[in-house]
Amino acid sequence: MSVFLSDDIRKALQSNGPVVALETAVLTKGLPHTHWGDQFGACPAVIDSGAPINLATARAMTHNVKTAGGIPAWIAVVGGTLKIGLSEQELEDLATDTDAGKVSLATIASSMSQKKSAGTTVATTLLACALTRSLADHPIRVFATGGIGGIHRGWSTQFDVSADLQALATTKTCVVASGAKSILDVHATVESLETLGIPILGLETDRFPCFVEATSETDPRVHWVDSPKEVATICNMHWNQLKSNSAVLAVCPVPDEVALTRGALEDVITETDKSWASSGESGAQRTPALLDALAHYTKGKSLIANIALLCKNAEMAAKIAVAMSIAPENLDT
């Protein structure tokens, strides 16, 4: 079977349970597969230093979802099958598989046909959320990630636009993220989101976050919401009353105590982008290369911020999912 929905997630969806989808490209390509080292400074308390960083972060996110009352549904391609709801062992196997890549909408079918394992991007995780509509009584309606993909810098001369935008425009899922990755053209990305009719809700913020960096007065304005319950109410209005088919993007800033100073990453982003452009690598390798360069350039500060926002977003997504499950009218059937 090419698409597999775990029994636990199926039962949860059938009873309007607060399921939260979690993407795995962050595990296979976004975070280091190594244990925490001195080059990254002190290990943050939120993760277990005895496990590889990517696996430790996944476990911390799982804990945050469960603590907030949600049901985590990790999604990945495992041996050619798109699995929705990984077991703990499958999650560990994926996180420690150095051959596992990542798949987006254009590559997932070919990867599955070759029986490969891979992490799912925002776009392919949204695809999985939509597929649950035919596999259970309700689709997965909430999804937590770090930062969405969007329009890369220099797009006017080298067109590089993430498939995440099209997926967001066509999938009725609430996506919780810390804005778009700071390596992108954030203003162009926000303009595209608005053009595509994707509501952007700021969870206790009126600015579009810039991933691991602190927010700025020059960041694009977004609609402030006070609570996860308000997000659920707006999702209901968007999907069920207005019959809109796009996602709702709920954005959370990185925690203040770990946020990087705004503009601190400009030089390394510029230099790494130049190196990537001359390397001949595919576009899929652009973001992992930049994130790795940022972690080493900041001596782990960007990595700590990334882990913190991933855990925070997982918690907020669970709270939104709980609000939706308490008020079933917020779930599209």
matplotlib code that plots the C-alpha trace (Angstrom):
import matplotlib.pyplot as plt

x = [0.0, 1.5, -0.2, -0.5, -2.5, -1.6, -4.4, -3.8, -4.1, -7.1, -9.0, -8.1, -9.4, -12.6, -13.4, -12.4, -9.2, -6.6, -4.1, -1.1, 0.9, 4.7, 7.1, 10.3, 12.5, 13.7, 15.0, 16.6, 18.0, 17.3, 19.0, 22.4, 22.5, 25.3, 25.3, 25.6, 29.2, 31.3, 31.2, 27.5, 28.1, 26.0, 23.3, 19.8, 17.9, 14.9, 16.7, 18.6, 22.3, 22.6, 20.7, 21.5, 20.3, 17.6, 16.1, 16.3, 14.4, 11.8, 11.3, 11.0, 8.4, 6.4, 6.5, 5.3, 2.4, 1.3, 1.7, -0.6, -3.2, -2.5, -1.8, 1.4, 1.4, 4.9, 4.8, 7.5, 8.2, 9.4, 10.6, 8.4, 5.3, 3.9, 3.3, 1.0, 1.7, 5.2, 6.0, 8.7, 11.0, 10.2, 11.0, 14.3, 15.2, 14.5, 16.4, 19.5, 19.3, 22.0, 20.8, 17.3, 16.8, 13.7, 10.8, 8.6, 5.6, 7.8, 9.9, 7.7, 6.3, 9.6, 11.1, 8.3, 8.6, 12.2, 11.2, 13.3, 12.9, 12.8, 11.5, 8.5, 8.7, 5.9, 4.3, 4.4, 3.2, 0.2, -0.4, -0.5, -2.9, -5.3, -5.0, -6.4, -9.8, -10.3, -8.7, -10.6, -13.8, -11.8, -8.6, -5.7, -6.4, -3.3, 0.3, 3.4, 6.7, 9.7, 9.5, 7.7, 9.5, 8.8, 10.5, 14.3, 16.5, 17.5, 14.3, 14.2, 17.5, 17.4, 13.8, 13.5, 10.1, 9.1, 6.3, 5.1, 3.3, 1.1, 0.4, -0.6, -2.9, -4.8, -4.9, -7.3, -4.9, -3.8, 0.0, 1.9, 5.3, 7.7, 7.2, 9.5, 13.1, 15.3, 17.3, 14.3, 13.0, 10.5, 8.6, 8.1, 7.0, 4.4, 3.1, 2.7, 0.8, -1.6, -2.0, -2.8, -5.5, -3.8, -4.8, -1.8, -2.5, 0.0, -0.2, 0.4, 2.3, 1.4, 4.5, 5.5, 8.3, 11.8, 12.5, 15.4, 15.9, 14.1, 11.2, 11.6, 9.3, 10.1, 8.6, 5.3, 2.2, -0.1, -3.4, -2.9, -4.8, -4.9, -5.3, -5.3, -9.1, -9.3, -7.3, -9.7, -12.6, -11.1, -10.3, -14.0, -15.0, -12.4, -13.2, -16.7, -18.5, -16.6, -15.8, -12.1, -9.7, -6.4, -4.5, -4.5, -1.0, -0.6, 2.8, 4.7, 7.9, 11.0, 11.3, 12.9, 15.6, 17.1, 16.3, 19.3, 19.9, 18.2, 20.6, 23.3, 23.0, 23.2, 26.9, 26.9, 23.7, 25.1, 28.4, 26.8, 24.2, 27.1, 28.9, 25.7, 25.0, 28.3, 28.3, 25.9, 23.8, 20.1, 17.6, 16.6, 20.1, 20.0, 18.1, 20.0, 23.4, 22.3, 21.0, 24.2, 26.3, 24.3, 24.7, 28.5, 28.7, 26.7, 28.4, 25.2, 23.0, 20.9, 20.5, 19.4, 16.8, 15.6, 15.1, 13.3, 10.8, 10.2, 9.2, 7.1, 5.3, 4.5, 2.9, 0.9, -0.3, -1.5, -3.5, -5.1, -6.0, -7.5, -9.6, -10.9, -11.7, -13.7, -15.7, -16.3, -17.9, -14.3, -13.6, -14.5, -16.2]
y = [0.0, 3.3, 5.4, 4.1, 5.7, 4.3, 2.8, 5.3, 8.3, 6.8, 6.2, 9.7, 11.3, 9.3, 10.7, 14.3, 13.9, 16.8, 15.3, 17.4, 16.6, 16.9, 17.1, 15.1, 16.9, 18.9, 15.6, 14.2, 17.5, 20.4, 19.4, 17.7, 13.9, 14.2, 14.4, 17.9, 19.1, 21.8, 23.7, 24.5, 25.7, 24.5, 22.0, 23.4, 21.7, 21.0, 18.1, 15.0, 15.4, 11.6, 11.3, 12.8, 16.4, 15.6, 12.7, 14.5, 17.5, 15.1, 13.6, 17.1, 18.1, 14.9, 15.6, 19.2, 18.1, 15.4, 17.8, 20.3, 17.6, 16.8, 13.6, 13.7, 12.3, 12.2, 11.9, 10.5, 8.2, 4.9, 2.2, 3.7, 4.1, 7.5, 6.8, 9.1, 8.4, 6.9, 4.6, 5.6, 3.0, 4.3, 7.8, 6.8, 4.8, 7.7, 10.2, 8.0, 7.0, 9.1, 8.1, 9.5, 12.7, 14.8, 14.8, 17.6, 17.4, 17.0, 14.1, 12.1, 9.7, 8.8, 8.3, 6.1, 4.0, 3.4, 2.2, 4.9, 6.6, 10.3, 13.2, 15.2, 18.9, 21.3, 20.7, 16.9, 16.9, 19.0, 16.5, 13.7, 15.8, 16.1, 12.4, 11.5, 12.8, 9.5, 7.3, 8.5, 10.4, 13.7, 15.0, 16.3, 19.9, 21.2, 20.9, 22.3, 23.1, 25.5, 27.9, 27.6, 27.7, 30.7, 32.9, 32.8, 35.9, 36.8, 35.3, 37.9, 36.6, 33.0, 31.8, 29.7, 29.5, 26.7, 24.3, 25.1, 28.2, 26.2, 23.6, 26.2, 27.7, 24.5, 22.6, 23.3, 22.9, 25.3, 25.5, 26.8, 28.2, 30.9, 32.7, 31.9, 31.0, 34.0, 32.9, 33.8, 37.1, 37.5, 40.5, 38.8, 35.6, 37.5, 39.3, 35.9, 34.4, 37.3, 37.0, 33.3, 34.1, 32.5, 34.2, 35.0, 35.1, 36.3, 34.4, 37.4, 39.3, 41.8, 41.1, 38.3, 36.4, 36.0, 32.4, 32.4, 36.2, 38.7, 40.5, 44.1, 47.1, 46.8, 43.2, 42.8, 43.3, 40.4, 40.0, 39.7, 36.9, 36.4, 32.6, 29.2, 29.3, 32.4, 30.7, 27.8, 30.2, 31.9, 28.6, 27.7, 31.0, 30.6, 26.9, 26.2, 29.5, 31.2, 27.8, 28.8, 26.0, 27.4, 26.8, 29.2, 30.2, 30.9, 32.4, 32.3, 34.3, 32.5, 32.9, 36.2, 34.6, 32.7, 35.0, 36.2, 39.9, 41.0, 41.3, 39.2, 36.5, 38.7, 38.2, 34.4, 34.1, 36.1, 34.2, 30.8, 31.6, 32.6, 29.3, 27.3, 29.2, 28.2, 24.6, 23.1, 21.6, 21.2, 23.7, 21.0, 21.3, 25.1, 25.4, 22.5, 24.1, 27.5, 26.2, 24.2, 27.3, 29.4, 26.9, 26.9, 30.7, 31.4, 28.7, 27.0, 30.0, 29.6, 25.9, 26.6, 29.1, 26.6, 23.9, 26.3, 27.5, 24.0, 22.9, 26.1, 25.6, 22.0, 23.1, 25.9, 23.6, 21.1, 23.8, 24.8, 21.2, 20.8, 24.0, 22.5, 19.2, 20.9, 22.7, 20.2, 22.8, 24.0, 20.8, 20.4, 17.1]
z = [0.0, -1.0, 1.7, 5.2, 8.1, 11.5, 13.6, 16.4, 14.1, 12.3, 15.5, 16.8, 13.6, 13.6, 17.1, 16.3, 18.3, 18.4, 15.9, 15.0, 11.8, 12.1, 9.1, 8.9, 6.4, 9.4, 10.8, 7.6, 6.3, 8.6, 11.8, 12.5, 12.8, 15.3, 19.1, 20.6, 20.5, 21.9, 18.6, 19.4, 22.9, 25.8, 25.0, 25.5, 28.4, 26.2, 24.4, 25.5, 24.9, 24.8, 21.5, 18.1, 17.8, 15.2, 17.1, 20.5, 18.9, 17.5, 21.0, 22.6, 20.0, 20.6, 24.3, 23.8, 21.6, 24.2, 27.1, 25.5, 24.9, 21.3, 19.4, 17.3, 13.8, 12.3, 8.5, 6.3, 3.3, 4.7, 2.3, -0.5, 1.6, 2.7, 6.4, 8.4, 12.1, 12.6, 15.5, 17.9, 16.3, 12.7, 13.8, 15.3, 12.2, 10.0, 12.1, 12.2, 8.4, 6.8, 3.4, 3.9, 1.9, 1.6, -0.9, -2.2, -4.5, -7.6, -6.2, -3.9, -6.4, -8.0, -4.5, -3.4, -6.6, -5.8, -2.3, -0.6, 2.8, 3.1, 5.2, 4.0, 3.4, 4.3, 0.9, 1.1, 4.7, 3.6, 0.9, 3.5, 5.7, 2.7, 1.9, 5.4, 4.2, 2.3, 5.0, 8.0, 8.9, 9.1, 7.6, 9.8, 10.3, 12.2, 11.3, 13.1, 11.4, 11.9, 9.0, 5.7, 2.4, 0.1, -2.4, -2.3, -2.4, -5.9, -7.4, -10.2, -11.7, -10.5, -10.1, -6.9, -5.3, -2.9, -3.6, -0.1, -1.4, -3.9, -1.3, 1.3, -1.3, -1.9, 1.4, 4.2, 7.1, 9.9, 9.6, 12.7, 11.9, 12.9, 9.6, 6.7, 7.0, 7.3, 4.2, 2.0, 0.6, 3.5, 2.1, -1.3, 0.4, 2.5, -0.6, -2.4, 0.6, 0.5, -3.3, -2.9, -0.3, 2.7, 6.0, 8.2, 11.9, 14.4, 17.7, 20.1, 17.4, 14.8, 12.7, 10.4, 12.2, 10.7, 11.8, 14.2, 14.3, 16.5, 14.9, 13.6, 13.1, 9.4, 9.2, 7.4, 9.5, 10.2, 12.0, 15.8, 17.5, 21.3, 21.6, 19.9, 20.4, 18.2, 15.5, 15.5, 15.2, 12.2, 10.6, 10.9, 9.3, 6.5, 5.6, 6.6, 6.2, 3.4, 1.7, 1.1, 0.2, 1.4, 4.5, 7.5, 8.5, 12.3, 13.0, 16.4, 16.9, 18.2, 22.0, 22.9, 25.1, 22.2, 19.2, 17.2, 16.7, 13.5, 10.6, 12.3, 9.6, 6.5, 5.7, 6.0, 4.0, 1.2, 1.1, 1.4, -1.3, -3.7, -3.0, -3.6, -6.9, -8.2, -6.9, -9.4, -6.6, -7.1, -5.5, -2.9, -1.4, -1.0, 2.3, 4.1, 3.1, 4.4, 7.7, 8.3, 7.5, 9.9, 12.8, 12.4, 11.8, 15.0, 17.0, 17.6, 18.5, 15.3, 16.1, 19.6, 18.3, 15.7, 18.3, 20.6, 17.9, 16.7, 20.2, 20.8, 17.5, 18.3, 21.6, 20.0, 17.2, 19.8, 21.6, 18.4, 17.6, 21.1, 20.5, 17.2, 18.8, 21.6, 19.0, 16.2, 14.0, 13.5, 11.7, 8.0, 7.3]

ax = plt.figure().add_subplot(projection="3d")
ax.plot(x, y, z, "-o")
ax.set_aspect("equal")
plt.show()
